[in-house]
Every structure is written in C-alpha cells, then in structure tokens.
Amino acid sequence: MNRINVKNLLDISAALSKEKDYNKLLSRILKEAMDMTHCDGGTLYLLSGGSLRFKIMVTHSLGYCKGVTGEPIDLPPVALEKSNVCACAAIEKRIINVADVYLCSEYDFSGPRNYDTITGYTTKSMLVVPMQSHEGDIIGVLQLLNAMDCHKAVVPFSSDYENAIESLASLAAVSITNMNHIEEIKGLFESFVSVVSTAIDERSPYNANHTKNMARYGQNFIAYVNRLYKEGKTGYFFTENSASQLILSIWLHDIGKLVTPLSVMNKETRLGRYYEPLMQKLEKIMLLNKIRLLEGEVSEAEYNAEKKAAEDAAALIKRVNAWGYLDEELYREVLKLARKSYKENGETKPWLSEYEMSLLTIRKGTLNDVERGIMENHVVITRKLLSRINFPSSYSHVLEWASAHHELIDGSGYPDGLKESDIPFEVRVLTVLDIFDALTARDRPYKPPMPVEGALLVLWEMADEGKLDMDIVRLFKDSRSWEQKEA
C-alpha cells in the first residue's frame, strides 16, 4: 500500500468515526470503496438473520442509487451458500477478485446476468470484500463492479487495490459495529426508561396512560413544528437531539411519583378514608337523638328536625366529597354544618372535626395543602433520582427538563419558581402537554374529563395570564397532536 493510500485511509477512518447517522455511514463506506477502486457500481450487504441483505446499491453509469436514505431495497436476501460469490467471500473471509463474470464458472452469476438483461448493463469485473470486525465476525460484504481505467473502459480490478480495500472494509466493520453497539445501548436505555415510566403509570389506576399520551402528543407536535419550519411558517425547530431529549424527558418527568404515597396519588375524594368514619358519626348522632327522644329529653318535633338535619348533612357531605370545584354556596353550607354540635356523655362535640372541615372545604381537587405539598414534591424527587443517572452528553438536558415541567413563565410554578428567561423552550412545551393531558384525562380520581375544546380554552387563558407560552399554546392547538395515534 503506498503512502497516498495510507493517508487516504487515515482520512477515511477519521471521517467514518465522526459520522453519527447510520445510513450516511453505510453510504460513505460504499462511496469510499468505489472512489478508491475507480469502479462504476457497488453493493453493500449487511449480514442479518443468516443471510446477506441488500442495504445500498449504486451504478453511476445508469444513474441508479438505492438505499442511501435507509429505504428498503426490494430484493431477496442472498443465502449463505458458497455458490453465491458475495456469500462465499463472507463464509471464507477472503477477498474474491473476478476479472470477467461471464467467463467465470466457479460461482453462480445468474443474478448479475439477469440484471444486465433487464437494464442493458454489462457486468464484467467484480471485487468482493468481506467486512470483518476485529473479533473476526463478518458484518457484511462490499461488492464492487466494473473497475474503470482513465479512459472509462472497464478493466479487471488491480490486485494493488486489494490491501487498501481490505483495510477499508475492516475500518467500515469497526465503524458499523461501534454504531450498532451505541444504538443497542441507546435502545436498552430507552427500553429501561419505558419500563420505569410504565411502572409509574401502572402504580396508580388513575394515572395509567398519562406519560404514554404525552409522549404521543410530543412526537406529533415535534413533527408538526418541524414541518412548519421547513415550509417557512415558523422560526421554531427541533433538532434530532433536542427532539430525542424532549421525548426522553417526557418519559421520565414523573419518575418522582415512584415514592409518592398511594394514599395521596389515589385519593379520589376530599375526605378519602375519613368518609366512612364521618358517615358513622352522623349515624351515631341520629341514634343518640333517638335515645334522647325515648328518654323524654326532646320532643317528637325536635327529634324529627334533628334527624332531618343529620340526613341533610350526610347528603351534603356526599355531594361535596366528590365535587370537582367547591363554589361559594357549597362552601357556606359546609361552614354552617361545621357550627353544629351534639352531646355525648355530657360532652359537647362538633359534627365536623377541624380536620374533616379542612378536607371538605378544599376548593379544587381532592388534596389539602399538606397532601398537595407531598404531591408537588414529586418533581424534587424526580430531580434527585435523575441526578443519580450518568446521562451521556447527548442527553445532558434531560435532568433539567424533566424536573422543571411544573414551572410557569410568570414565576408562579414550582419547585424553583423559575421565570420565562430561565425556562427552556422544550420545558415550556412539556408543561403544555402535561396540563392538557391532565385536563382531558379520563382516569383522574378527582374530576371528570374535560372536553378538548375546554382544555384548549384553559391553556389559552393560562397563556393570556402570562403563565404559559402563547406561541406554544397556539402551535399545539393548531397541531391537533392529540388526534393522531402516531407521529
């Protein structure tokens, strides 16, 4: 191998090691092999499932180019049989140099000859090079066609090319293997994240589809925004990396709920486990009143009035307990009930304890201040848990984005009260997706699902109040991302 070949290989090696796109890597490998040997055509096969599968096919003189963007090539795979020249090179791990396929009887060249008949092409010289990893494993095969001299005449492949092409094939095998390993690790990590996220959602029957829905909305929204960008209709754009980090942040944003008590996560009503004891207390009040009637301490009219008051109280408590929003009228009725008392063993006791009163007067939802604090703390736990993961540089923002999904641009969010300039665009998107799904979810314990148009109105009002990014809300509304099953 001469000095120019060595320099070329060093340059090629550097270029291959920098390439991050799988399809571009394969295209670069075939291009470099064809350029190095000055040939007209080439095919790159990868070994998969016990056969060689077509990945890229190029013929310059025919203007033919397939597979360079990853599109499948509709040709049957080549069986690993020695009669097939590319398979033989893979099996025997050696270069095969054929001067003229029409004069060679050692291999079955019916395929190239059929191709020639269909296209009018003439396949003559062929150089077949196995791509072998440093561990001796065959990754695939390079099949080069019709070497050309300086006058563009087809000639046999010079044996001088063989060492250089063999070195290139080895570099290619290493690059492909490394990229496959990276993709396998990435796939393993993403699978683990999906499992953890599913465990979070499945932990509570009232959160079963939240993260999956958000991931779907996110993928569709990213596709929509990038399509608008390409059409020149928006200045926003998601790079492949920022899109990947956003989706991963969605999958991990609620990981802190792994340690949130189920008594808080699954609290369907304001009173929760205190409902039945309160109902039993009202029954006891009615029984005590009955005893007072029988002992002549109260009149029949007084007894009936007290009985009706207890029944009305039970109906009010049942209604308020599961009511989505406590308006002023219901709030006053609960306050009125809290002023009532009864006597037991000479001791005056309230119909509602202070704690029961605090639960029944929760204005919105089912959680009191303490419980809401516990629930909101899940973002702090999310940050704490994710900080223990050694994220690669390509996922360097996931910790920040996932743990900030309850921040609002006016500074009223939590846990850090960040303002607009401190909240990345991707986090603002995540927040909109989170709120939308929370509003429209059919599996929340404390409220019925809100119609989509109602949820969009809430988002719009929050944006108008300066809490959400109006541009994102507008884009999300126009995207109709919730209507699409897949991105």
Buried (B, 14 or more C-beta within 10 A) or exposed (E): BEEEBEEBBEEBBEBBBEBEEBBEBBBBBBBBBBEBBBBBBBBBBBBEEEBBBBBBBBBBEEEEEBBBEEEEEEEEBBEBEBEBBBBBBBBEEEBBBBEEBEEEEEBBBEBBBEBBEEEEBBBBBBBBBBBBBEEEEBBBBBBBBBBBEEEEEBBBBBEEBBEBBBBBBBBBBBBBBBBEEBEEEBEEBBEEBBEBBBEBBEBBEBBBEBBBBBBBBBBBBBBBBBEBBEEEEBEBEBEEBBBBBBBBBBBBBBBBBBEBEEEBBBBBBBBBEBBEEBBEBBEEBBEBBBEBBEEEEBEEEEBEEBBEBBEEBBEBBBEBBBBEEBEEEBBEBBEEBBEBEBEEEEEEEBBBBEEBBBBBBBEEBBBBEEBBEBBBBBBBBBBEBBEEBEBEEBBEBBBBBBBBBBBBBBBEBBBBEBBEEEBBBBBBBBBBBBBBBBBBBEEBBBBEEBEBEEBBBBBBEBBEEBBBBBBBBEBBBEBEBBEBEEB
